[in-house]
Amino acid sequence: AQCNTLILTTKLINKMEIKTNNTPKNPHLVMRVALAESIRSIPAGETVTFDCRDAGPYTSAKGTVSRLNKSAGEEVYSITSDDNGATYKILRKQ
């Protein structure tokens, strides 16, 4: 199960768009994730853990899960967080 999680996490990371902003005052790396696409790519029955620093805030993910469930007409995805949104787990039920 851990190997499958690692492979799935690697696939999700590969979908990230990386943009850099190299201004002299404030150089930083900005990472954006197509969260809805990443969630849709979760295989049925799998749970994936996301870090809010990489995938965005818990509230955004919660809204995305809600929209995906609404478009499916049933609860396909569920989201939980044990650490106040620093990381969150998304389960695809079917």
C-alpha positions, -999 to 999 in steps of 0.1 A, spaced: 0 0 0 29 24 8 44 18 -27 11 26 -44 8 58 -23 43 68 -33 36 62 -70 3 80 -68 19 110 -50 47 111 -77 21 112 -104 2 140 -87 34 160 -82 42 156 -119 9 174 -127 21 206 -108 29 237 -128 60 254 -114 64 291 -119 93 312 -106 95 349 -98 131 360 -95 128 397 -85 158 410 -66 137 421 -36 116 389 -32 128 358 -50 105 329 -44 91 297 -59 54 295 -66 38 261 -71 3 257 -84 -16 224 -86 -46 217 -107 -64 204 -77 -96 192 -94 -76 173 -119 -54 158 -92 -85 147 -72 -101 132 -103 -70 111 -109 -72 94 -75 -80 57 -81 -112 43 -66 -108 31 -31 -75 51 -25 -68 78 0 -43 105 -9 -27 130 16 -21 165 4 0 192 21 -16 227 21 18 242 11 18 222 -21 -19 218 -30 -35 249 -15 -56 256 15 -80 230 30 -110 253 24 -102 254 -13 -99 216 -15 -131 212 5 -149 234 -20 -134 215 -49 -145 182 -34 -180 196 -29 -182 207 -65 -170 174 -78 -195 155 -57 -223 178 -68 -214 172 -105 -214 135 -99 -248 136 -82 -235 116 -53 -207 116 -27 -177 101 -46 -150 120 -27 -146 128 10 -121 150 27 -108 151 63 -80 168 82 -66 159 115 -43 189 119 -65 219 112 -59 219 75 -21 217 74 -25 184 56 -57 168 44 -68 134 31 -91 128 2 -107 95 -3 -123 84 -36 -150 59 -27 -158 46 -62 
